[in-house]
Amino acid sequence: MPRVNDTKLLQDNWKRWIEERDSSAGDRLVEAYLPLVDYHVQRISVNLPRSVQQDDLRSHGLVGLYDALEKFDHSRDLKFDTYASFRIRGAIIDGLRQEDWLPRSIRDKSKKIEQMIESLEQRHGRFVTPNEVAEELGMKEEDVVYTMNESFLSNLLSIDEPTKDSQKNDTYSSTIVDHRTLTPDQSIDKKSQYEELAEVIKTLNKNEQLVISLFYFEEFTLTEIGEALDLSTSRISQIHSKTLFKLQQKLKHIDTAFFKG
């Protein structure tokens, strides 16, 4: 929601924008809804490499906000905040699709780390810690966590791109399965996955559980979580990154949609 004190002024600006397309009213509306852009920028950026600048995401988000103002249909029973959120998130994702936002050096490091994780797990027959991986590779533990979280969820695809199946000319959009209606087997499997996720979350410490719960289920921002736990935003970000690393190793077979912001 836009943080404005004068609701009447906001309504007046909406009226002038709808009836006259008054540019100054449009500017005031953009200013009023900027917190909505910042909210989505922070939620999306937490799962992106640090090489992606938040200012770039904000620029993409502003494009989405402008687009929402131009196309919003006030006759429909839909709040502008909801409609704008779709446009803002869509514009940010579209902007990211056009960029190669993971440096080659990070991709190479990530591949080495993943290979080492697989090798150590086969050797020890259990999940391994970032410290164990770091020792084998001669890296610092924080570098291992940083690299894996930079590369996590780093591959965005256009649904209009052709698939990798060379025998067909299908695009990804033609292969998308409707997951809204689950089969009985899928429903049982999904329930089992949630139960397993819940059990794994129970193994986390108190702060890790709170960060995961507040960020992914209550939709708090990292800053808001920091205020709630009386910790700095950077500390919350660190807890979030290390917790994701733990969950990724323990839940490799579960859909990564669990971890999307």
C-alpha positions in Angstrom: 0.0 0.0 0.0 1.2 3.5 -0.7 2.2 5.3 2.4 0.2 8.6 2.0 -1.3 10.6 4.9 -3.9 12.5 2.8 -6.3 9.9 1.4 -8.4 12.6 -0.2 -5.3 14.0 -2.1 -4.7 10.5 -3.4 -8.3 10.1 -4.5 -8.1 13.5 -6.2 -5.0 12.5 -8.1 -6.7 9.3 -9.2 -9.7 11.3 -10.4 -7.6 13.7 -12.4 -5.6 10.9 -13.9 -8.6 8.8 -14.9 -10.6 11.7 -16.3 -7.9 13.9 -17.7 -4.7 11.9 -17.8 -3.2 14.8 -16.0 0.6 14.3 -16.0 1.2 15.9 -12.7 -1.4 13.7 -11.1 0.3 10.7 -12.7 3.6 11.8 -11.2 2.0 12.0 -7.7 0.5 8.5 -8.1 3.9 7.1 -9.1 5.4 8.7 -6.1 2.7 7.4 -3.8 3.1 3.8 -5.0 6.9 3.7 -5.0 7.0 1.7 -1.8 5.2 -1.1 -3.7 8.1 -1.1 -6.2 10.7 -1.2 -3.4 8.9 -4.0 -1.7 9.0 -6.3 -4.8 12.6 -5.3 -5.6 13.7 -6.4 -2.1 11.8 -9.7 -2.3 13.1 -10.6 -5.7 16.6 -9.5 -5.1 17.1 -11.7 -2.1 17.4 -14.7 -4.5 19.5 -13.0 -7.1 23.3 -12.7 -7.4 24.7 -9.7 -5.7 26.1 -8.6 -9.1 22.5 -7.6 -9.9 22.1 -3.9 -8.9 18.9 -3.1 -7.0 18.8 0.2 -8.9 18.4 -1.8 -12.1 15.6 -3.8 -10.6 14.0 -0.6 -9.4 14.1 0.8 -12.9 12.4 -2.3 -14.3 9.9 -2.1 -11.5 9.1 1.5 -12.3 8.4 0.5 -15.9 5.9 -2.0 -14.6 4.3 0.7 -12.4 3.9 3.1 -15.2 2.4 0.4 -17.4 0.0 -0.5 -14.6 -1.2 3.2 -14.3 -1.8 3.3 -18.1 -3.7 0.0 -18.4 -5.5 -0.3 -15.1 -9.3 -0.7 -15.6 -11.1 0.9 -12.7 -14.4 -0.7 -13.7 -13.1 -4.1 -12.7 -13.4 -5.3 -9.1 -9.7 -5.4 -8.6 -7.5 -3.3 -6.3 -4.7 -1.3 -8.0 -2.1 -2.6 -5.6 -2.9 -6.1 -6.7 -2.8 -5.3 -10.4 0.3 -3.2 -10.1 2.1 -5.9 -8.2 1.7 -8.3 -11.1 2.9 -5.6 -13.6 5.9 -4.6 -11.4 7.1 -8.2 -10.8 6.5 -9.1 -14.5 8.6 -6.1 -15.6 11.4 -6.9 -13.2 11.5 -10.6 -14.4 11.3 -9.5 -18.1 14.2 -7.1 -17.5 16.3 -9.9 -15.9 15.6 -12.2 -18.8 17.4 -9.8 -21.1 20.6 -9.8 -19.1 23.3 -12.3 -18.3 23.4 -11.5 -14.6 25.6 -14.2 -13.3 29.3 -13.6 -14.0 31.3 -16.4 -15.6 33.6 -16.7 -12.6 30.6 -17.4 -10.3 29.2 -20.0 -12.7 32.6 -21.8 -12.8 33.0 -21.7 -9.0 29.4 -22.9 -8.6 30.1 -25.9 -10.8 33.2 -26.8 -8.9 31.3 -26.5 -5.6 28.4 -28.6 -6.8 30.8 -31.3 -8.0 32.6 -31.3 -4.6 29.3 -31.5 -2.7 28.3 -34.6 -4.8 31.7 -36.2 -4.2 31.7 -35.6 -0.5 28.1 -36.8 -0.1 29.0 -40.1 -1.9 32.2 -40.4 0.3 30.5 -39.8 3.6 26.9 -41.0 2.9 25.3 -37.9 4.4 24.7 -34.2 3.8 27.8 -32.1 4.0 28.4 -28.7 5.6 29.7 -25.5 3.8 32.8 -25.8 6.0 33.6 -29.3 4.8 33.2 -28.2 1.2 35.4 -25.1 1.8 38.2 -27.2 3.3 38.3 -29.5 0.4 38.4 -26.7 -2.2 40.7 -24.4 -0.2 38.1 -21.8 0.1 36.5 -19.8 2.9 33.2 -21.1 4.2 31.5 -17.7 3.5 32.7 -17.9 -0.1 31.1 -21.3 -0.6 27.8 -20.0 0.8 28.0 -16.8 -1.2 28.7 -18.6 -4.5 25.9 -21.2 -4.0 23.4 -18.5 -3.2 24.5 -16.3 -6.1 23.8 -19.2 -8.5 20.7 -20.5 -6.8 17.6 -19.9 -8.9 19.8 -18.0 -11.4 18.5 -19.5 -14.6 15.6 -17.7 -16.1 14.0 -18.9 -19.3 11.7 -17.3 -21.8 8.7 -19.6 -22.3 8.9 -18.9 -26.0 12.4 -20.3 -26.4 12.7 -23.8 -28.0 13.3 -26.7 -25.7 16.6 -28.6 -25.7 14.9 -31.6 -27.3 16.4 -31.5 -30.7 13.9 -33.9 -32.1 11.0 -31.4 -31.7 10.3 -27.8 -32.3 8.3 -27.3 -29.1 8.8 -24.2 -27.0 8.8 -24.3 -23.3 5.3 -22.8 -23.2 3.9 -25.8 -25.1 5.4 -28.2 -22.6 4.1 -26.4 -19.5 1.9 -28.7 -17.4 -1.2 -27.4 -15.6 -0.2 -27.9 -12.0 -3.3 -26.2 -10.6 -5.3 -29.4 -10.8 -3.3 -32.2 -9.1 -3.9 -35.9 -9.7 -4.5 -38.0 -6.6 -0.9 -39.2 -6.7 0.4 -35.7 -7.1 -1.7 -34.5 -4.1 -0.2 -37.2 -1.9 3.3 -36.5 -3.1 2.8 -32.7 -2.5 1.5 -33.4 1.0 4.5 -35.6 1.7 6.9 -32.9 0.5 5.3 -30.3 2.7 5.5 -32.7 5.7 9.2 -33.4 4.9 9.9 -29.6 4.6 8.2 -29.1 8.0 10.3 -31.7 9.6 13.5 -30.3 8.1 12.6 -26.8 9.3 12.2 -28.2 12.8 16.0 -29.0 12.7 16.9 -25.4 12.2 17.7 -23.1 15.2 15.2 -20.6 16.5 16.4 -17.6 14.4 16.6 -19.7 11.2 13.1 -20.9 11.7 11.8 -17.4 12.3 13.6 -15.9 9.3 12.2 -18.6 7.0 8.7 -18.3 8.4 8.5 -14.5 8.4 10.1 -14.1 4.9 8.4 -16.9 3.0 5.1 -17.3 4.8 4.3 -14.0 6.4 6.0 -12.0 3.5 8.1 -9.7 5.7 11.0 -8.0 4.1 14.5 -8.6 5.5 14.5 -5.2 7.1 11.2 -5.8 8.8 12.5 -9.2 10.1 15.6 -7.4 11.4 13.4 -5.0 13.3 11.3 -7.8 14.8 14.3 -9.8 15.9 16.4 -6.7 16.9 19.1 -7.7 14.4 20.7 -5.8 11.5 19.4 -6.3 8.0 22.9 -7.7 7.0 22.7 -10.2 9.8 19.3 -11.4 8.7 20.5 -11.7 5.2 23.4 -13.8 6.4 21.1 -16.1 8.4 18.8 -16.3 5.3 21.7 -17.3 3.0 23.1 -20.0 5.3 19.6 -21.4 6.0 18.9 -21.7 2.3 22.2 -23.6 1.9 21.1 -26.1 4.5 17.6 -26.5 3.0 19.0 -26.9 -0.5 21.2 -29.8 0.6 18.5 -31.6 2.5 15.7 -31.0 0.1 17.4 -31.4 -3.3 14.6 -33.5 -4.7 11.9 -31.0 -3.7 10.7 -28.3 -6.1 12.8 -25.1 -5.7 9.5 -23.2 -5.7 9.6 -23.6 -1.9 12.5 -21.1 -1.8 11.2 -18.4 -4.2 10.6 -15.1 -2.7 
